[in-house]
Amino acid sequence: MRDVCIVGGGTAGLAASIFTARAGLDTLVVDGGESILARNASLENYPGFPDGVDARRYLQLTREQARKAGAEFELGRVTRAEPIDEDDLEEGFVLEIEGGEPIETRRIIAASWSDSEYLVPLDVGRIQRGSKHFVDTDDAGRTAVDGVYAAGRLADEPHQAIVAAGHGAKVGLAVIHDSDANFYHDWVVPAGYFTGRGREVPPGCEEIDDEERRARDEQARTRLLEAFAEPLDEVPTMHPSVEDD
Ligand SMILES: Cc1cc2nc3c(=O)[nH]c(=O)nc-3n(C[C@H](O)[C@H](O)[C@H](O)COP(=O)(O)OP(=O)(O)OC[C@H]3O[C@@H](n4cnc5c(N)ncnc54)[C@H](O)[C@@H]3O)c2cc1C
């Protein structure tokens, strides 16, 4: 049984997975296709990239970060989600995957912009607007069903990458807080920041000394220089209704 299964490995789902995995929750991301962000031609409003960034590279690096944090990935489209025991949601949920084995999980984060059909058996509160469906949530992504959350555009957040990522992180934190994980904040701080004041390092935080800080900075710069050394071969995905020449 997984602690959390995230349906959708796009902008919101990946951000959520980084937080839940770093907090020690057994995290599986199931993704059935491509993030809508792969259609972008140049991502120029995501903070931290003064001249923009290739959206496909951003997705690649974020996936890598999630894997490094401990999240696992499975390719496949989720087709159905239902409680293991209708009378006791704490028993968790089972997800059916097209062409794959069912997955049992204590919690679900639906981050699958463009598809929420699989949530119908759970009655989470889907809202139809035009041809699109959204999932009704509270401020932290909790739906009407305990243990089921929604993140990103599916939760009716504005259609912007940084908002989807931030919301994914926020929903990941809600899952952490609702689980048994002992957690304060996910912070890495200089040695002495807490202990220098006679405090224990709170759960979820880490104190590192200057040597370790420099080593991590070196590793981070090396990886980014390598990642950005060459342009990507991949091109943006065109809208499906645009005809080829
Ligand atoms: C053409 C275009 C250009 C854009 N340009 C910008 C821009 O310049 N700046 C900006 O801020 N935003 C931009 N956006 C918006 C941005 O891409 C989205 O707001 C953001 O990606 C939403 O994140 P999300 O995680 O909610 O959805 P997504 O990133 O789309 O992730 C959803 C994931 O769920 C998966 N999925 C769906 N159904 C299932 C299922 N049943 N089972 C398993 N997996 C499933 C999908 O394969 C996908 O990977 C653009 C969008 C488009 C279409």
The ligand as an SDF file (V2000), in Angstrom:
LIG
                    3D

 53 58  0  0  0  0  0  0  0  0999 V2000
   -0.0470   26.1830  -25.4880 C   0  0  0  0  0  0  0  0  0  0  0  0
    0.1760   26.4270  -24.0050 C   0  0  0  0  0  0  0  0  0  0  0  0
    1.1540   27.3170  -23.6080 C   0  0  0  0  0  0  0  0  0  0  0  0
    1.3130   27.6010  -22.2510 C   0  0  0  0  0  0  0  0  0  0  0  0
    2.2600   28.5200  -21.9080 N   0  0  0  0  0  0  0  0  0  0  0  0
    2.3940   28.8650  -20.6050 C   0  0  0  0  0  0  0  0  0  0  0  0
    3.3170   29.8770  -20.2240 C   0  0  0  0  0  0  0  0  0  0  0  0
    4.0070   30.4730  -21.0650 O   0  0  0  0  0  0  0  0  0  0  0  0
    3.4160   30.1790  -18.9090 N   0  0  0  0  0  0  0  0  0  0  0  0
    2.6560   29.5840  -17.9630 C   0  0  0  0  0  0  0  0  0  0  0  0
    2.7850   29.9280  -16.7780 O   0  0  0  0  0  0  0  0  0  0  0  0
    1.7850   28.6100  -18.2760 N   0  0  0  0  0  0  0  0  0  0  0  0
    1.6190   28.2480  -19.5810 C   0  0  0  0  0  0  0  0  0  0  0  0
    0.7100   27.2930  -19.9260 N   0  0  0  0  0  0  0  0  0  0  0  0
   -0.1590   26.7080  -18.8600 C   0  0  0  0  0  0  0  0  0  0  0  0
    0.5200   25.5620  -18.0900 C   0  0  0  0  0  0  0  0  0  0  0  0
    1.0520   24.6390  -19.0150 O   0  0  0  0  0  0  0  0  0  0  0  0
   -0.5210   24.8710  -17.1920 C   0  0  0  0  0  0  0  0  0  0  0  0
   -1.2340   25.8040  -16.4270 O   0  0  0  0  0  0  0  0  0  0  0  0
    0.1170   23.8590  -16.2500 C   0  0  0  0  0  0  0  0  0  0  0  0
    0.8980   22.9400  -16.9720 O   0  0  0  0  0  0  0  0  0  0  0  0
   -0.9920   23.1110  -15.4910 C   0  0  0  0  0  0  0  0  0  0  0  0
   -0.3840   22.1560  -14.6890 O   0  0  0  0  0  0  0  0  0  0  0  0
   -1.1650   20.8350  -14.2300 P   0  0  0  0  0  0  0  0  0  0  0  0
   -0.1940   20.0170  -13.4580 O   0  0  0  0  0  0  0  0  0  0  0  0
   -2.4500   21.2120  -13.6090 O   0  0  0  0  0  0  0  0  0  0  0  0
   -1.5200   20.0680  -15.5960 O   0  0  0  0  0  0  0  0  0  0  0  0
   -0.4910   19.3360  -16.5880 P   0  0  0  0  0  0  0  0  0  0  0  0
    0.8500   19.9730  -16.5120 O   0  0  0  0  0  0  0  0  0  0  0  0
   -1.1500   19.2370  -17.9130 O   0  0  0  0  0  0  0  0  0  0  0  0
   -0.3500   17.8660  -15.9550 O   0  0  0  0  0  0  0  0  0  0  0  0
   -1.4170   16.9470  -16.0060 C   0  0  0  0  0  0  0  0  0  0  0  0
   -0.8270   15.5490  -16.1950 C   0  0  0  0  0  0  0  0  0  0  0  0
   -1.8450   14.5890  -15.9290 O   0  0  0  0  0  0  0  0  0  0  0  0
   -1.6860   13.5080  -16.8170 C   0  0  0  0  0  0  0  0  0  0  0  0
   -2.9930   12.8050  -16.8740 N   0  0  0  0  0  0  0  0  0  0  0  0
   -4.1820   13.2720  -17.3220 C   0  0  0  0  0  0  0  0  0  0  0  0
   -5.1450   12.3270  -17.1460 N   0  0  0  0  0  0  0  0  0  0  0  0
   -4.5500   11.2530  -16.5760 C   0  0  0  0  0  0  0  0  0  0  0  0
   -5.0150    9.9670  -16.1380 C   0  0  0  0  0  0  0  0  0  0  0  0
   -6.2980    9.5980  -16.2570 N   0  0  0  0  0  0  0  0  0  0  0  0
   -4.1210    9.0990  -15.6020 N   0  0  0  0  0  0  0  0  0  0  0  0
   -2.8160    9.4480  -15.4640 C   0  0  0  0  0  0  0  0  0  0  0  0
   -2.3230   10.6670  -15.8460 N   0  0  0  0  0  0  0  0  0  0  0  0
   -3.1770   11.5500  -16.3980 C   0  0  0  0  0  0  0  0  0  0  0  0
   -1.2590   14.1710  -18.1230 C   0  0  0  0  0  0  0  0  0  0  0  0
   -0.6040   13.2260  -18.9610 O   0  0  0  0  0  0  0  0  0  0  0  0
   -0.3300   15.2740  -17.6180 C   0  0  0  0  0  0  0  0  0  0  0  0
    1.0170   14.8370  -17.5790 O   0  0  0  0  0  0  0  0  0  0  0  0
    0.5140   26.9660  -21.2770 C   0  0  0  0  0  0  0  0  0  0  0  0
   -0.4440   26.0230  -21.6680 C   0  0  0  0  0  0  0  0  0  0  0  0
   -0.6310   25.7750  -23.0250 C   0  0  0  0  0  0  0  0  0  0  0  0
   -1.7040   24.8070  -23.4490 C   0  0  0  0  0  0  0  0  0  0  0  0
  1  2  1  0
  2  3  1  0
  2 52  2  0
  3  4  2  0
  4  5  1  0
  4 50  1  0
  5  6  2  0
  6  7  1  0
  6 13  1  0
  7  8  2  0
  7  9  1  0
  9 10  1  0
 10 11  2  0
 10 12  1  0
 12 13  2  0
 13 14  1  0
 14 15  1  0
 14 50  1  0
 15 16  1  0
 16 17  1  0
 16 18  1  0
 18 19  1  0
 18 20  1  0
 20 21  1  0
 20 22  1  0
 22 23  1  0
 23 24  1  0
 24 25  2  0
 24 26  1  0
 24 27  1  0
 27 28  1  0
 28 29  2  0
 28 30  1  0
 28 31  1  0
 31 32  1  0
 32 33  1  0
 33 34  1  0
 33 48  1  0
 34 35  1  0
 35 36  1  0
 35 46  1  0
 36 37  1  0
 36 45  1  0
 37 38  2  0
 38 39  1  0
 39 40  1  0
 39 45  2  0
 40 41  1  0
 40 42  2  0
 42 43  1  0
 43 44  2  0
 44 45  1  0
 46 47  1  0
 46 48  1  0
 48 49  1  0
 50 51  2  0
 51 52  1  0
 52 53  1  0
M  END
$$$$
